[in-house]
Amino acid sequence: MLYAHGFRGKIFATGATCDLCDIMLRDSAHIQMFEAEWRNRKAKRAGGEPYIPLYNMEDAAGAISCFVSCRYGEAFSPSDGIQVRFADAGHLLGSASIELQLTERNVTKTLVFSGDIGNKNQPLLRDPQYFRSADYVVMESTYGDRSHGERPDYVKELSEIIQTTFDRGGNVVIPSFAVGRTQELLYFLRQIKADGLISGHDGFEVYVDSPLAVESTEIFQDNRRDYFDQEALELLNRGINPIQFPGLRVSLTSEESKAINEDQRCKVILSASGMCEAGRIRHHLKHNLWRPECSIVFVGYQSEGTMGRQLLDGLTSIKLFGEKIAVRAEICSFKFMSSHADKNGLIHWLEMQGQKPKKVFIVHGEETAALSFCETLQGLGYTAEVPLFESEYSLMDGACLAKGRDFPRDKEKTVSYTHLRAHE
């Protein structure tokens, strides 16, 4: 969108982020252009105003051309008086926390942005990395008011669902975010197959039915040596690809997607979007929701108002493509399969930065989570604050220069299909 409004500067990002943005920005532009075309057909008939997408494919390609690839830990200077370093945030392939060393009038201050901090002990990805120290920290608070609890045995739980479903003669359908979650599931499914945890259904097939997920998986493969954790690297060193296995099938065309449901054999289907708001998953729900022998497995957060949340909340029928579909399949959910750190993980990340910063700014969380996490940090001896929208601060002394105002919140939440398409 910035490019569409005239920005032509450099965009610094990790190599994997550059690769992912190359496909995700194009995918986002495609969705917006398609939605604009649909809306404009309706508006023309109704005599309404034309709908203009935030950006189009040309803008996406232009933005991609501005990207500059950076490596973790290597300092660079985008401007005089500013030195920047990225550290692995452990949240997504290529995700980063960012350290800024800012010099003005011979005074240097260090500012760290946490970004989304990853959950520890995730498959494929390294645990979050840390900086030495910071004068100020701006950090997220997505799960700042809760704990994920003890980590479930996802391989055991998933294998039990597959075994039970296949024994009934059904399919396992998994609405999955194309980037990150799909690759984690492939990691688990490879282990399930390698350990022979499914009996009586040898050689069962796993379909990845999402062009974006297929392209994302290829990027994971291309970046595995630079970004995977030690466990995944050990598999690679033994000649084992941690996200590939016999029976893995990918579908790119709509014809290949349709053929999946024409095949009567039991199978696992991974398809986007993860919240069932758009994409090919809706076709798989149409063909499998009404079948009591099938299972629908949710592996990520489902926002209020989405079809995924409605199914989890016990909806008995749903409308898809103008047709009423009964919900008879078993609805399952993997709780706390999150790529976000919980409250304890956030605290640990902050403590690992070294001595306490002068101030911690709490952002990027629901109001209750942000305020609760701020109170927790204050109890631990940190100077912490949840800044108001448009507040201004001096990093010379931490003083608030302008108080700002409460962020305007709509009474009813709206959901962006573009955002939900790929990522939790």
N, C-alpha and C positions, 0 to 999 in steps of 0.2 A: 504494500500500500504506500509506503514511503517512496519507493521508486516511482510509482504511478503519479506521485505528487512532486516529482522533480529531484529526489535524492540521487546523487551519483557518487557518493563517497565509498570508501572501502567498508566491507563487512567482515570482521575478523571472527573466525570460528575454528573449532577443531576439525581435523580432516574428515572424521566420520560424520560430523554435523554438516559439513559441506556436501558430502555424498548424499546424506538423507534429504537435505533441503532440495537437492537437485530433482528428486522425484516427488517430494511432498508438496513443494510450492506449485509444481506443475499440476499435481493432482487437485490441490485446493483451487487453483485457477479454473481447472476444467469443471469442477463442481459448481463454482460460482457462475461461470458462463452458462452452464446448462440450466441452473436455477433461474438466471436472469432471462434466458430465452423462454422458459416455461411461464414465468411471471408476466413477461411482456405480452405473450399471446393472450393471457387472461385480461391484462390491463387494456389491451387494444380493443377487445370485445366490449369491455365495460366502460371505455372512454377514460381510463385512468392515466396517471403519469407513468412514463417509462421507468423501469428499474435498472439501475446501473450497478454492476458488480464492483466490489472494492478494488479489484485488479483483475486483469485478464492474462492470457497466456504470454503475451508479449512482455507485460510487466514482470511476470514471474521469471522469464528467461533473462530479462535485463537485470533483475535483482541477483540472480544466480551468478551472472558475470562479474558482479562486484565482490564476490566472496574471496577471502584470503585465508588459506589453510594454515593452521598453527598447531604446534605440538604441545602436549602437556609439559609444564615445568620450564619451558623456554621463554625468557622474557623478550618482549618487543615493545617498541615505542611508537604508538600511532600519532603522537604529537609531542612537541617540546614540553617537558615538565611532567609527562605521563609515561609510566612504565607499567606494563600489564603482563600477568602470568595466568595461565589456566591450570586448574587441578581437577583430576577426575572426580566428579560428584557421585558416581556410582548409580545414577538414576536411569540412564538410557545410554545406548551406544554413543559415545562422543560428548555426553553431557559434562558440564564444567562449572565449578565454582571459579570466581574471578577475583584476583587480587589487583588493586590499583594502587600504585605508589605515586602520589600527587605532590609536586613541588611548586611552591609559590612563595616568592620573597624569601628564598633560602630556607623555608620551612617545609619539611616533608611529612606527610601524613599517609598512613596506609588504610585503605578502605577495602573490605572484603564483601563481595556479594555471594551468598551461598548458592543461589539457584535452587532447583529442586534437589534436595539431599536424598540419596538413594538408601533403600533398605539394605541391611547387611546380609551377607550369605545368600545373595541371589545367584541363580545359575548364570553362567557365561560372564557376567560383569564383575569387575573388581569392587571391593568395598570402597566407600568414600575416602578420598585423600584429604590432606590438611595443609594449611599454611603455617608459618612459624608464629606469627603474631599479627595483630591488627589494632589500629587505634579505634576504628569503628567497624561494626559488622551489620550488614543488612541481610536478614535471614528469613526463610520461609517458616510457615507454621501450619501447614496443611493438616497434620495430625498432632498438633501441639497440645491437645487436650485429651489424648487417649493413647492406650498401648495396644499393639497388635496381639499381645499375649504370646503364648508359646507357639513356635513355628510348627504348623501341621506337617505331616509327611505327605506331600503332594503326590509323589509317585504311588504310594500305597492307596491313597484315596482315589486317584484317577484310575488306577488299574482296577479297583473294585467296581467303580461305575461302569467302565468298559466291559468288564466280565459279566456283570449282571445284565446290562443292556443287550449285549451280543447273545447271551443265553436266552433272552426273550425274543430274539430275532429282530432287534431294532438298531437304529443308528445313534451314534453319539454326536450331537451337533453343538459346537462350541463357538458362540459369538466372541470374537477375539480382536483386540486392537492390533492393527497391522504391524506396528513398529514396537518391538520390545516383548509384548506378551505372546505373540505368535511364536517368536523364536524361543522363549522360555518353555512353552508347551512342547515344541519340537524336541527340546533337550530332555524333558521328562519322558516323552513318548519313545525316544531312542533308547532310554534306559529301560523302560517297560519291555520293549521288544528284546533288548539284549539280555535281560535277566529272565526272559520267558515267563513273565507274570500273568499272561493271558493264556488260558488252556482251552483247547478245543476249537480255537479260531486262528490257527497258524497262518502267518502271512497276511493278516488283516491289513487293509489299506487305510492310509491317512491322506486326506485331501486338503491342500491349502488352496482355497478358492477365493482369492483376492489378488488382483494384479499388483496392488500396492504392497501387500504382504510378501508376495513373491519377489518383487524388486528389493524390498527391505532385507529379506533373508539373504539375497545375493550380496548386499552391502555388508551384512554381518560376516559373510564368508570372506569377503575381500579384506576386511579389517581385523580378522581374528587374531593375527599375530601381535598387533599393536594394542588391542583393547580388551582381549579376553582375560579372565582371571586364571589363577594358577591351576585350578582343577581342570578347566577346559583346555588349557595349554598342555597339560600332561596327557590328556586324551589325544590331542593333535600329534604330540611327539610319539605316541604309540600307533599312529596311523589311523586314528579313529576321528571322524568328523562328528563333533558333538551335536549337530543339528541336522544330520542326514542319516537315513537308514533305509533298508529294503522295504518296499511297500509305500514309500512317500511319493505322492502324486501332486502335481500342481496344475491348475487350470487357469488359463489366461483369457481365452475367448468365451463369449456367452454360450456358444455351442458346447464347449467342454464343460461349462458350469451346469448346463441343463442335463448333460449326460450322467452327471453324478447321481441324480435322483432317479434316473431310469435304470440304474444298476441296482438289482434287488439284494445284493450281498451286504452284510453288516459292515459298517465302516465308521471312521471318525472324520468329521467334517469341520475344519477350521475356516471361518469366514468372517469378513468385516461387514458392517461396523460392530464394534464391541458392545454398543448399547442398543443395537437393533433399530437404529433410527434411519438408516439408509444402507444402500449397497446390496450385495448378493445374499447376505444372511437372511434377508426377508423372504427370498425365494425358498431357501432351505427350511425356514420356519413354516412356510405354507405347506410344504410337502411332508413335514415330520411332526409338527405340533399336535395334530389330531390323532396320532398313532400312540396308543398307550405303551407300546413296547419300546418306544424311543426315549432318549434323555436329552434335555437341553441343559448345558453346563455353563454357568456364568463364572468368569474368572477375573472380573474386574469390577470396579465401582460402577454402579448404575445411578445416574442422576435422576432427581425427581422429575416426573413428567415424561420420561423416556419409556419406550416399549419394554426395554429390559427391566426397568423398575416395576412396571405394571405386571409383568409376568412373575417376578419374584414376589410381589405382593398378593398373588393368588388370583389374577384375572382368569375367568373361566372361558372366555372367548375373545377373539381379536379379529379385526378387519385388516385383511391384506389384499392389495390389488383389487379392491371392490368386493371381496368375497369374505364372508364370515367363516372363521376357522375356530373350531373347538379346541380348547387346551386340555389335552388328555395325556400328553407326554409327561414324564417325570421331570420336574424342575429342580436342578441342583445348583449349589453355589459354593465356591471356594472362598471362604471368608478370609480376609486379611492377606490375600495374594496381591500385595501392593508393592509397587516399586518406590513408594515414598517411605522415608524413615518415620517411625512413630515418635512420641514425646521423648522417650529415653534415648532414641537414636539421635534426635535433634540436640539434646543436652550433651550427649557424648561428642558429637561433631564440634560443638562450641567449646567444650572443655579441652579438646585436642588442639585448639588454635594457640595454646600457650597461656600467657598471663591474660587476665580479664581485660577486655577492651574498655575504652572510656564510656562507650554506649553501644547498646544493641538495639537496632530498629527492627521491629517485628512486622513482617508483611506477608502477602500471598497466602491468606488463610481466611476461612469464615470468621466473622467477627468474634464469635464465642471462643473459637480455637485460638485466635490471636491474643485475645485478652487473657485467656486462661494461661497460655504459655508465657506471656509477659509477667504475670503474677508469679509463676513458677520460677522464672529466672531471677526476679527480684528477691524471692525467698532464698535463692542460692548466692546472693550477694552481688548480682549483676545490676548495673544501671540499664534498665530496659524500658522501651517505649513503643507503643503502637501509634505511629504517626497518622495524623488526619490527612485526607486528600488535599494535595497542593501545599502541604506544610513545607517550610524552607528552614534549613539548618546551616550553621557555619561549622565547617570541619576544623577551623582553627581552634575553637574552644567548645564546640558542641552546642552552642546556644541556638535556641529556636528563634529564627528571624521573622517567620510568619506562621501563624497558628494553623491556617488552612481551614477546611470545612469537612463535614461528614460526606463521604462518597455517596452520590445519589443512587439509591437502590430501587429497582422496580419491585412492586409488590408481588408480581408473578415472575418467576424465573423463566427466561427464554433460553433455548438450547440452540447452539450453532452446529449444524450438521457437519460443516467443514472441520470444526475442532474435534467433534466426536469420532470422525472417520478413522483417525489413526491412533490416538494416544490417550492414555489415562491421565 
